[in-house]
Amino acid sequence: MVRNERDLSWTGAEDYKFGQKEYLAGEVLFGPGRYLIDDTQNEIPVYGGIFRGQPMVFEFDLVYESVA
């Protein structure tokens, strides 16, 4: 779950996505890419977006390898 802490509403139409920002070349991402916002879910049709203070739930599997 992530929460919008800014003044701009999030929507898929505005190209907002959930993902990891890469700072250094060669960093391992936690997923295959960015996770899109579905504008038909999360009360977006009611409120027009994920507004300040509203949470958004993204569901995905995390798999890790033990480095022993």
Residue, then its C-alpha position, 0 to 999 in steps of 0.5 A: m500500500v502506498r499513500n499519495e502525500r502530494d497535491l496532484s491526484w494520481t490516475g493511469a490516464e495521467d501516466y502515474k505508475f508505481g515502481q522503483k527508481e534506479y539511482l545507479a547503473g546495474e541496480v536490481l529492480f524489485g519487479p519487471g517494470r512499473y505497475l500501472i494504475d487502473d482507472t476503473q478501480n480504487e474509487i477513481p471513477v468517484y473521485g477522479g483520482i487518488f488524491r492527497g492522503q488516499p491510499m492505493v493498493f498494488e498487489f504483486d509477488l516478491v521473490y528473493e534468493s538467499v545469498a549465503 
